[in-house]
Amino acid sequence: MSAYAGFAAACAAADPSAFEAVLAGDAVLVCDHGGRRPLPLAPARGRAVVARVLADLLTDLRTGPAAEPPTETTATAETIGSAKTTGSAETTGSAETVATVEAVNGRPGVVLRQTGHAVGVAGLSVHNGQVTGVLLVLNPDKLHRWHRPEHPPRTGNLAGMADVEPSAPSTARMIDYWLGGTDHFPVDVAAAHAFEGAYGPCAEIFRSLRSYLGRTVAYAFDQGVRDFLVFGAGIPSHGNVHEVVPAAHVLYTDADPEIVAQGAALVAGSDLVHYVRADATDPGLLTDGTAAAHLPGWGSRPVGLVFLGLAAFLTDDQLRSTLDMLYAGVPEGSLLIVDFDGTELTAYPQALAMMGDGFHMRDPRDFGALLGRWRPGPEGVVPVARWRPEGDPEAVPDAFWGCVAVR
């Protein structure tokens, strides 16, 4: 039985010993309960502690009020296990709680449902066959996308945003749409469809890029990195950094104030994850105390720098100087996770024109020189789908290339 299936079975049984069987000794649990359950915001640490907390939470789900069923349900995921309670309708729930292994933000995870209505979602980090990290979302405000049917009919489920819809699309929200999220507006969907009309389907390409983010971040965590500084972060969901490594400290940044406001609302309440406004090319973020305030190991231990989706909008001189600035600002052993746009769009002149004059494609053979003092890992500069793939690489065009480089 895989770690994912074992975790789902443990959820179904609400059994501490079953959880201990799949948890690593140093497992960490981070729970987003939205203040609706009497739990501390601090992470639970250690196999026995995490197992006990998870068992208590799952028992509470089984014996608490039953979830309201959705208008219709479909069952497409394999049922791994289930638990059922009966009792007085006034005090206990009578709905079956089912745990299934499904894709959670692009990676395997576990979804908990009652009568098709999501009551919890667990994002899992797995290493050497054991669960090392659990991000358990019990906050009902963040579970809508998991109800059956899979996606709600309404777009624009934007936490913390104004009621007035924006008049201009956002690249970050377009990507959220392509990733299958709900944090976008009709104007973003229209722009996404217009670009697809000039280029072709984009969802698979951006999901491949998000998988690359997940693999590289998990690799950095396995190398001992516990602090991540993310530039141009966009919407912090659907497999973004804190969902891949829930035990790490993560500082998201973006230059778009609307995206920052939305992102900060989505991660509010966590003592490990923060979102601030910053320009990736501005050295102030490294020196003005912002990074040190949110990343406890800043300056004293290696950090993971996530620099995705930005190179295409910087000239060679800007990119070279920015990466050199970052190199000078972090300790030895730090890792740079970077990507850039190859020359794919040269064959699609209409799509290329839509990107504007500030868009820069690059020949992969030339990118190494722009890294300066950063040293690419043994994988080199490769299409993102081919960077340490889990199984066969995704069959997508080589639109994005990247590498993990070390200081």
C-alpha positions in Angstrom: 0.0 0.0 0.0 1.4 3.4 -0.9 1.8 6.1 1.7 -1.1 8.0 0.1 -3.4 5.0 0.3 -2.2 4.3 3.8 -2.9 7.8 4.9 -6.4 7.7 3.4 -7.1 4.4 5.2 -5.9 5.9 8.5 -8.2 8.8 7.9 -11.1 6.4 7.4 -10.3 4.6 10.6 -9.4 7.7 12.6 -6.8 5.4 14.2 -3.6 6.9 15.8 -1.7 3.6 15.2 -2.7 3.6 11.5 -1.4 7.1 11.2 1.9 6.3 13.0 2.4 3.5 10.5 2.6 5.9 7.6 4.1 9.0 9.2 7.8 9.8 9.3 9.4 10.3 12.7 9.8 14.0 12.2 6.4 14.5 10.5 4.8 18.0 10.7 1.1 18.8 10.6 -0.2 22.3 9.6 -3.9 22.7 9.9 -6.0 25.5 8.4 -9.3 25.3 10.3 -10.4 28.9 9.7 -10.8 29.4 13.5 -13.8 27.1 13.5 -12.1 24.4 15.7 -10.3 24.8 19.0 -6.9 24.2 17.7 -3.6 26.2 17.9 -2.2 27.7 14.7 1.2 26.3 15.5 2.3 23.1 13.6 2.1 19.8 15.4 5.5 18.0 15.2 6.6 14.4 15.7 5.0 11.1 14.6 3.1 10.4 17.9 1.8 14.0 18.3 0.7 14.3 14.7 -0.9 10.9 14.8 -2.9 11.8 17.9 -4.0 15.2 16.6 -5.1 13.7 13.2 -7.0 10.9 14.9 -8.8 13.4 17.2 -9.7 15.6 14.2 -11.0 12.7 12.1 -13.0 11.5 15.1 -14.5 15.0 15.4 -15.4 14.9 11.7 -17.2 11.6 12.2 -19.2 12.6 15.2 -19.8 16.2 14.4 -22.8 17.6 12.5 -23.2 16.0 9.2 -22.3 18.0 6.1 -25.0 19.4 3.9 -25.1 17.4 0.7 -24.6 19.1 -2.7 -27.3 19.2 -5.3 -25.8 16.3 -7.2 -22.8 14.0 -6.7 -20.5 11.9 -8.9 -18.0 9.3 -7.8 -14.9 9.2 -9.9 -12.0 8.5 -7.5 -11.3 5.2 -6.0 -12.6 4.9 -2.5 -9.8 4.0 -0.1 -11.7 3.8 3.1 -14.7 5.1 4.9 -16.0 5.6 8.4 -19.6 6.0 9.5 -21.3 7.1 12.7 -24.9 7.0 13.8 -26.8 8.7 16.6 -29.2 11.4 17.5 -29.8 13.8 14.6 -29.5 16.7 17.0 -26.0 15.9 18.2 -24.2 13.7 15.8 -23.8 13.3 12.0 -25.2 10.3 10.2 -23.4 10.8 6.9 -20.6 8.5 5.8 -17.2 10.1 5.7 -15.2 8.8 2.8 -11.4 9.3 2.2 -10.1 9.1 -1.3 -6.7 9.5 -2.9 -7.0 12.3 -5.5 -5.0 15.0 -7.2 -4.7 17.8 -4.6 -3.2 20.9 -6.3 -1.5 18.8 -8.9 0.0 16.2 -6.5 -1.5 13.1 -4.8 -3.4 13.9 -1.6 -6.5 12.9 0.3 -10.0 14.4 0.1 -12.6 13.7 2.9 -16.2 13.9 1.9 -19.6 13.4 3.5 -22.4 12.8 1.0 -20.2 14.2 -1.7 -19.6 17.4 0.3 -15.9 18.1 1.1 -15.2 18.4 4.8 -11.4 18.3 4.6 -8.5 18.1 2.1 -5.0 16.9 3.0 -2.0 17.9 0.9 0.9 15.4 1.6 4.7 15.5 1.4 6.1 12.0 1.0 9.7 10.9 1.2 11.1 7.4 1.2 7.6 6.0 1.4 6.6 8.0 4.6 4.5 11.0 5.0 6.7 13.8 6.2 4.3 16.8 6.0 0.5 17.2 6.1 -1.3 20.4 5.2 -4.9 19.7 6.4 -7.5 22.2 5.3 -10.7 22.0 7.3 -11.7 25.7 6.6 -15.0 25.4 4.8 -14.3 28.7 3.0 -11.5 26.9 1.1 -13.2 23.6 0.4 -15.8 24.7 -2.3 -13.7 23.5 -5.2 -13.7 19.9 -3.8 -17.5 19.5 -3.5 -19.1 17.3 -6.1 -19.5 18.4 -8.9 -15.7 19.1 -8.9 -15.9 22.8 -9.7 -18.5 25.3 -8.7 -20.4 27.0 -11.5 -19.2 30.5 -10.4 -15.8 31.9 -11.0 -14.2 34.6 -8.9 -14.0 32.9 -5.5 -11.6 35.5 -4.4 -10.9 35.7 -0.7 -10.3 39.2 0.6 -11.1 41.0 -2.8 -13.6 43.7 -3.5 -17.0 42.9 -4.9 -16.3 44.9 -8.0 -14.8 42.7 -10.7 -11.6 44.0 -12.4 -11.8 45.4 -15.9 -8.4 44.1 -17.0 -7.1 40.5 -16.9 -4.3 39.4 -14.7 -1.7 36.9 -15.8 -1.7 35.3 -12.3 -5.5 34.8 -12.4 -5.3 33.5 -16.0 -2.8 30.9 -14.7 -5.1 30.1 -11.9 -7.8 29.4 -14.5 -5.5 27.1 -16.5 -4.5 25.3 -13.3 -8.2 24.5 -12.6 -8.6 27.0 -9.8 -11.5 29.3 -8.9 -9.6 32.5 -8.0 -10.3 34.3 -11.3 -12.9 36.5 -13.0 -14.7 36.2 -16.3 -12.3 38.9 -17.8 -9.4 36.5 -17.0 -11.1 33.6 -18.6 -11.8 35.6 -21.7 -8.2 36.6 -22.0 -7.1 33.0 -21.5 -9.4 31.8 -24.3 -8.1 34.6 -26.6 -4.5 33.5 -26.0 -5.5 29.9 -26.6 -7.1 31.0 -29.9 -3.7 32.3 -31.0 -1.5 29.5 -29.6 -3.5 26.5 -28.5 -4.5 24.8 -25.2 -2.4 26.1 -22.3 -3.7 24.2 -19.3 -1.4 21.2 -19.8 1.6 23.4 -20.2 1.0 25.4 -17.0 0.1 22.3 -15.0 3.5 20.9 -16.2 5.2 24.1 -15.0 3.4 23.8 -11.6 4.5 20.2 -11.3 8.1 21.4 -12.0 7.7 23.9 -9.1 6.5 21.1 -6.9 9.4 18.7 -7.7 12.0 21.4 -7.4 10.7 22.7 -4.1 10.4 19.2 -2.7 14.0 18.5 -3.8 15.2 21.7 -2.0 13.4 20.6 1.1 15.0 17.2 1.0 18.4 19.0 0.7 17.6 20.7 4.1 16.1 24.0 2.9 13.5 25.2 5.3 13.0 28.8 4.2 11.7 29.8 0.8 11.5 33.3 -0.8 9.1 33.3 -3.8 9.2 36.0 -6.4 6.3 36.8 -8.7 4.3 34.2 -6.7 0.8 34.9 -8.1 -2.1 33.0 -6.5 -0.7 30.9 -3.6 -2.8 27.8 -4.3 -2.9 24.7 -6.5 0.4 23.3 -5.6 2.3 26.5 -4.7 5.2 26.3 -2.4 3.6 26.1 1.1 1.3 23.3 -0.1 4.2 21.3 -1.3 6.3 21.7 1.8 3.9 22.6 4.6 6.6 22.4 7.3 8.7 25.2 5.7 8.6 28.9 6.2 7.5 30.6 3.0 7.5 34.3 2.0 5.5 35.0 -1.1 6.1 38.3 -3.0 4.5 39.9 -6.0 4.6 43.4 -7.6 0.9 43.5 -8.3 -1.0 45.0 -5.3 -4.3 43.3 -6.2 -2.6 39.9 -6.3 -0.8 40.6 -3.0 -4.0 41.5 -1.3 -5.7 38.3 -2.6 -2.7 36.1 -1.8 -2.3 37.6 1.7 -6.0 36.8 2.4 -5.6 33.2 1.2 -2.7 32.5 3.6 -3.9 34.6 6.5 -3.8 32.8 9.9 -0.6 30.8 9.2 2.5 31.5 11.2 4.6 29.8 8.5 3.4 31.6 5.4 3.3 35.3 4.5 2.7 37.4 1.5 4.1 40.9 0.9 4.5 43.3 -2.0 7.9 43.5 -3.6 9.7 43.8 -6.9 12.1 41.0 -7.7 14.6 43.4 -9.0 14.7 45.6 -5.9 17.5 44.6 -3.5 15.6 46.2 -0.6 13.6 43.0 0.1 16.9 41.4 1.0 18.3 44.2 3.1 15.4 46.1 4.7 14.5 43.4 7.2 11.4 42.1 5.4 12.9 38.7 4.6 14.4 38.3 8.0 11.1 39.2 9.7 9.3 36.2 8.0 12.1 33.7 7.4 13.7 32.7 10.7 16.8 31.2 9.2 17.4 34.2 6.9 21.2 35.0 6.7 22.2 32.0 8.8 21.2 29.0 6.7 20.5 28.1 3.0 17.3 29.5 1.5 15.3 28.4 -1.5 14.8 31.2 -4.0 11.8 30.6 -6.4 12.1 32.7 -9.5 9.5 31.5 -11.9 7.6 33.4 -14.6 9.8 36.5 -14.3 12.8 36.0 -16.7 10.6 36.5 -19.7 9.9 40.1 -18.7 13.5 41.1 -17.9 16.2 42.0 -20.4 19.4 40.1 -20.3 21.1 42.8 -18.3 18.3 43.0 -15.8 18.1 39.3 -15.3 21.9 39.0 -15.0 22.1 41.7 -12.4 19.1 40.5 -10.4 20.4 37.0 -10.2 23.8 38.3 -9.1 22.1 40.4 -6.5 20.3 37.4 -5.1 23.5 35.4 -5.1 25.2 38.0 -3.0 22.3 38.2 -0.6 22.0 34.6 0.5 24.3 32.1 2.3 26.3 29.4 0.7 24.3 26.3 -0.2 21.2 28.3 -1.1 19.3 27.1 -4.2 17.8 29.1 -7.1 14.7 27.6 -8.8 14.4 29.4 -12.1 12.6 29.1 -15.4 12.5 31.0 -18.7 10.6 31.0 -22.0 12.3 29.1 -24.8 11.6 30.0 -28.4 8.3 28.1 -28.7 6.2 31.2 -29.6 8.3 32.1 -32.6 6.0 29.7 -34.5 2.9 31.6 -33.3 3.3 35.2 -34.3 -0.2 36.2 -33.1 0.4 34.8 -29.7 3.9 36.4 -29.6 2.4 39.8 -30.4 -0.1 39.4 -27.5 2.8 39.1 -25.1 4.0 42.6 -25.9 7.4 44.2 -26.6 8.7 43.5 -23.1 8.5 39.7 -23.6 11.9 38.0 -24.0 12.4 34.5 -25.3 15.8 32.8 -24.9 17.8 30.1 -26.6 18.4 27.5 -23.9 22.0 27.2 -25.0 22.6 30.8 -23.9 20.8 30.8 -20.5 23.7 29.4 -18.5 25.7 32.6 -19.1 22.9 34.7 -17.5 23.1 32.7 -14.3 26.5 34.3 -13.5 27.9 32.8 -10.3 25.0 30.4 -9.8 26.0 26.8 -10.7 23.4 24.7 -12.4 22.8 21.3 -10.8 23.7 18.0 -12.5 20.4 18.1 -14.5 21.5 21.2 -16.3 19.1 23.5 -18.1 16.3 21.4 -19.4 12.6 21.6 -20.4 10.7 21.8 -17.1 8.8 18.6 -17.8 12.2 16.7 -18.0 13.6 18.0 -14.7 13.6 14.9 -12.5 10.2 13.7 -13.7 8.2 11.3 -11.6 7.7 8.7 -14.3 7.5 9.7 -18.0 7.7 13.4 -18.6 4.5 15.2 -19.5 3.9 15.3 -23.2 3.8 19.0 -23.6 5.7 21.5 -25.9 9.1 22.7 -24.6 7.7 26.2 -23.9 9.4 26.5 -20.5 12.9 25.6 -19.6 14.6 25.7 -16.2 17.1 24.5 -13.7 18.0 24.4 -10.0 21.2 26.2 -9.4 23.3 26.3 -6.2 25.3 29.1 -4.5 
